[in-house]
Amino acid sequence: MNEPILAHRDGAVQMLSFNNPAARNALTPEVYKALPAARDHADQVLVPSRR
């Protein structure tokens, strides 16, 4: 697995996506450890969302 979390920004919208299809994008220990760094790159969170 290259990057456990992918980040995409479109204007004021920051989208974070889990990147582990082999584990069905589950919240694995690797993804859990990468969340703080991915979140810190966003200036501010207005609306948390998931899909």
Secondary structure, 3 states (H helix, E strand, C coil): CCCCEEEEEECCEEEEEECCHHHCCCCCHHHHHHHHHHHHCCCCCCCCCCC
